[in-house]
Amino acid sequence: MTALKTVGLLIVRDKKLLLAYSRNKQCFYLPGGKVDEGETEKEALCREIAEELNVEVTADELEYYTHISAPAFGEQQGVIMEQDCYWLHRDVTPRPAAEIGAIHFFSSDDYSRQEAQAPGVIAILNQLKADGFVD
């Protein structure tokens, strides 16, 4: 097993979670990505959000929520995504950039109807639903 250290951003509006569509992986997933060597998790998340969503975020604005482990979507068999998820409670206007083809807010049911589903997104949606944050 290989672990892939990642970070993800949580933005919820009207009990739906913001997800970004990766043109590379052909799937909606949490905005964020891999933590580079020498980077803190929050630094990585700020960098990824600027690259993917054209939104400038500071480390002070990020609030830790939970950790998820799941098979890494679009990676070879045996790669496990280890992802720390952070809230951003500020209202922002994300605009897709880089490899992001679209952004959309999803309930658990909305996401369950997607052709491609990332195990990590299913895990975080289940946790958010259990905690009453999303439908």
N, C-alpha and C positions, 0 to 999 in steps of 0.2 A: 504494500500500500504506500502511496505517495500522498503527502499532504500539500495542499495548495492554500497558502495563507491569503485570505481576501477580506475586504471590508465592503459593507453595503449600506446604502442610505435609505432611511425610512421617511417617506412623506405620505401622510394619509389625509385625504380630503373626502368628506361625506362618506366616511367608513369604507373608503377604497384606497388601495395601495398603489403608488406610482411605480410603474415598471417601464423599462427602456427596451426597445427592440434592437437586438444586435444583428446587423447585417451579416457579420462574420459567422455567428452561431445560429442564425435563423430562429431566434427564440426571444421572448420577453423575459427579462431578468431584473434583479435589483440594480439600480445605478450604483456604480462602484467598480472595484476590480482588485487586482493583485497589489500586495504591498511589496515595494521594491526594497532591496537591501539598503540599510542605512536610513530608512524612512520609518516614522512612527505610523501607527494605523490612521490616526487623524490626519496627518500630512498626506498620506496616500489617498484618503477619501476626499480631501479638499482638492487635490490634483485631479483625480478621476472625475469629480463632479464638474470641475471647470472644463475639462476636455470633452466630456460626454453631453453635458446639459447646458453649457454656457452660463453657469451660475457660480459666482464667487462665494465660497463658504470659508469661515475661519474655524480653527480647531475649537475655540471657545463655544461655538454655537452647536457643537455636536454632543449629544447625550447618549451614553451607552445604554443599549436596551437588552440585547441577548446575544448568545453565540449559537450558531447552527453548524452542524456537520452533515454533509450529504454528498452522494456521488456527484462529481463535477461534470456538469452538462457540457458536452462538446469536447471533452478530454478523453484520453485513452482509458480503457478499463482499469479499475484499481486506483484511480486518482480521486481522493476525497477532498472536497472543498471545506475548509475550516474558515467560517466567516463570522466576524464580529459585526453586529448591526447597530447602527447609530441613528437616533432621531435627529431630524432638523425641524424645529418647531416654528421657524420663521416662514412667512408666506413668500414664495418665490415663483418666478415665471420661467420654468425650464424650457429650453429650445434644443432639439436634437442636434448633435454635432458629431464629428469624427465618424465612428462606425455605427452610430445610432440612427436607425431608420425612422423611428417613431417613438412617442411616449404615450402612455395611456394609464388611466386609473382602473384597477381591477378589484372586484370582490372575489372571494374564494370561488364562488360559482362561475363568475366570468372567466377566471383563469382555467378552471377545470374544463372549459369548452375549447381551449386553445389546442391546436394540433400538436405543437411542440411544447412540452412542459418541463421546466428545470426542477429537479428534485429539491434544490435549495429554496426555490420560490414557494413550492408546495409546503415545505417545512416552516418557513417564516409566516406564510399566510395562515397556517394552522395555529401557530403560536399567537399571532395577532388576533385571530378570531377567538381563541380560548380566553384571551385577556380582554375581549370586548372592544378592540380597536377597529376591526373591519367586520363586514358582513360575510 
